[in-house]
Amino acid sequence: MSGKADDDYKDQFCDPEHPIVIQFQEVSAAAYKIKGGIERTPCTRSRISNLVGCDLYFKKEFLQTTGSFKERGARYTLMMLAPEQKKIGVVAASAGNHALALAYHGQDLNIPVTVVMPKIAPMMKVQNCKNYGAKVIIFGEDIGEAKSYCMKLCKEEGYVYVNGYDHPHILAGQGTMGLEIVEQVPDLDACIIPVGGGGLIAGTALAIKSLYPHVMIIVSLAVPLVGVNSYATAAPLIDKMVTVSEEFIALAILRLVEIEKAVVEGAGATGLAALLAGLLPELNGKKVVSPLCGGNIDTTVLGRCLDRGLAVDYRLVRFLVTVSDRPGGIAELARLLSSIGVSIKDMFHERAWLKSDIFSVQVKCVVETRDQEHCHELELLLRKHYKHIAFGPHVV
């Protein structure tokens, strides 16, 4: 749908000059209000604990009906609307989880929901929002343009705009996860909370710190922009922030699939990623909770993440080697790989641009190995038998 965005109408609940700091009483009220409409997700000890050196528990928010923690804030915000506003409805800009949560709970509470999704929104999430009864408008190249169009709709239709990470009721609703965590895991030492726009960290940190000030609150993902209310609420409560690289996020996703049997999106795996990367040595031997806050990952993206995780784990290896182009040259390479239990996944040949003699062929291989030690054994074997070889992740 096309249309002109509106830059004059502003979000009345998110004023940079007058940020709103939510209070613990609001989180407590939200917990009472949404009880019965939200899953109380399990928070269980993980078998990954032995790999990361701490007593690790996962709060499994991906088990919510729409697959993420966003349902908590969405339901509470909808329930807190004035009676007349419930008839008019709300609007939100989102490419995924926030839109799904609003759509689902809007349908459950019989409140009209309109979601404006940018063109980059995954088709699966667009269709699911429609299935939940929301009016879906595709507008803009990114979330910023979609939000501007939401402001236009608020002005014209009388909707309330629900910011997915900064509306005060959203923050209070997300904080209910923190209340559940401290009930489910006694004697907690630390909580590693992913940060996107800041709604989850603001509400959860407030809930936990209000009840147990000694619990360490760690942010596991640095982002360039957070909400004004989220920042004002969360900033005094955060003890440490760590930035996690993409490769360790991919490795975390792989570990969760293989050990926890859980499919989790990248942002939800950043707490585990920080531990796997060794960024939090002070948590050794401590009791730690990390929320797995969402499981809505596209299957194609999941496949790429798993491959990248295998590469980080030295179980997917790439190398270039120059072998004889005479009969049996490539067969001999395959025999060598087979002799140490290496499996060939892909093989590509290059002849025309080689600078070596005309009777050689360059072969690029992607192979599967067991672990780092097996990978090192492969490299030694290749260097023993071939003169020209490039080995490792930087091979192109």
Residue, then its C-alpha position, 0 to 999 in steps of 0.5 A: m500500500s502506498g501513501k505519504a508518511d506523517d512527520d508532524y504527529k509524534d508518539q505521545f508516550c515517547d518524548p525524548e525531552h520527558p522520558i518516563v521511568i517506570q516503577f516496580q508497582e507497574v510491573s507488579a500490576a502488569a503481572y496480575k493483569i495478564k495472568g491467565g493470558i500469557e504462558r508462564t514459560p519454564c526456566t530450567r537448568s541447561r546441560i550447556s552449564n558444563l561448557v560455560g563454567c556456570d550454573l546456567y538456566f534458560k528462561k524459554e520465552f520462545l514457547q509463548t504462543t507467537g514465539s517471543f516475550k513480546e506477548r507480555g507487553a502487548r497484552y498488558t498495553l491492550m488491556m490498559l486501553a480506555p474503553e473507547q480506545k479499545k473500540i478504535g484500536v491500535v497501530a504499530a510498526s514492526a517487521g516481526n515479533h511485536a506485530l505478531a504479539l499485538a495481532y494475536h492478543g488483539q484478536d483474543l481481546n477483540i481489539p482492532v490491530t493494524v500493523v505497518m510492516p516494511k517491505i523487508a518483513p518476512m512473508m511468513k510473519v506477514q501472513n501470520c499477522k493476517n491469520y491472527g486477524a490484524k490489518v496488515i499494511i506494507f509500507g516503507e523500506d525500513i521500520g523508520e518509514a513504517k513508523s512515520y506512516c503509523m503516525k499518519l494513521c494515528k492522526e487520521e483514524g484515532y489509533v494509539y501508536v504502540n511502540g514495541y520497545d518504549h511504550p511504558h505499558i510495554l516495559a511494564g509487561q516485559g518486566t513480568m518475565g523478571l518476576e517469574i525468573v526470581e520465583q523460578v530460580p532461587d539464589l540467582d547471581a546474575c541475569i544476562i539479558p539481550v537488548g534490542g530496543g531496550g524494552l526487555i532489559a528495562g522491565t526485567a532489570l527493574a523487576i529483578k533489582s527491585l527485589y534482589p539488588h545484589v543480582m548482577i544485570i548484564v546486557s549481552l548485545a550493544v545496539p545503536l539506538v534504544g527507546v528513551n523510556s527504556y534507557a531512562t529506566a534501565a541505565p541505572l540498573i545495568d552492571k555490565m554490557v558486552t558486545v557479542s560477535e556474529e560468529f559466537i551468536a551462530l555458535a550459540i544457535l548451533r549449541l541450542v539446537e544440538i544440546e537443548k533441542a531448541v530453535v532460537e533466533g539470533a537476538g535470543a541467543t546472545g546471552l549464551a553467545a557471551l558465555l561461549a565467547g568467554l566475555l564473562p569470566e566473573l560468572n564462573g561457578k555462579k547461578v545465571v539465567s539467560p532468557l531465550c527470548g524468541g524463536n521466530i527465525d526463518t528456516t533459510v536463515l537458520g540453515r545459514c546460522l548453523d553452517r556458520g556455527l559449524a565453521v566456528d566450531y571447526r566442524l565445517v572447513r574450507f581449503l584450496v589445494t593444487v593437485s595434479d590434473r592427470p588421471g587419478g589426481i583428484a581421486e587421490l585427494a579424496r582418498l586422503l580425506s577419506s583415510i582420516g574420516v573427513s567427509i567432502k561436502d562441496m568441491f569446485h575445480e579451477r583450471a583457466w586462471l592458475k599460474s602453475d603448470i598446465f597439468s595442475v588443477q586447483v580444487k576448493c573443498v568444503v569438508e566436514t570434520r569432527d572438531q578442532e583437533h581433527c581439523h588440525e590433523l587434516e591440515l597437517l596431512l594436506r601440507k605433507h602431501y601438497k606444495h600449494i595449499a591455502f587453509g582456513p576461513h579466509v580462503v576464497 
